[in-house]
Amino acid sequence: MKIKVICMGKTNKGFVEEGLRIYLDRMKHYGRFEWLELPDVRNGSKLSHGLLKESEAAEFLKHVERPGLLILMDEKGKTFSSAELAERFVAYQNRAVKCVNLLIGGAYGFSERLSADADEKWSLSRMTFSHQMVRMILAEQLYRSQTIIKGESYHHE
């Protein structure tokens, strides 16, 4: 099973880039994994929030792998403990899911159309994080879930 994270916009904070580098490098040992940062929509600041979200949705859909699950990182999504997230990935493997596509949206979230097409919505917390921080936290949790699945000592209960 492949895990593919697709983000809108480039990472532009040094400490986030460093954290991402650490966890993305570690993820290489756990199978097929891809991290893709899409460029911001051209002239996006001149668009209404609705049009911007629709333009971002079109860009996201160019990169979503099918067959596969479409999961949006959304502040109103379902939350999991780290162990529950690992169990979720095991369940996807058991269902022979080809690809888990995890999308991190732009500053205004996702379009209604993309939201309606999503198989699931996940949240990292009831708290709000910047889109930059979400990247690093998600990368760490993906790594943690893989170490839990493999029975490695990174995660302590």
Secondary structure by P-SEA (a helix, b strand, c coil): cbbbbbbccccccaaaaaaaaaaaaaaccccbbbbbbbccccccccccaaaaaaaaaaaaaacccccbbbbbbccccccccaaaaaaaaaaaaaacccbbbbbbbccccccaaaaaaccbbbbcccccccaaaaaaaaaaaaaaaaaaaaccccccc
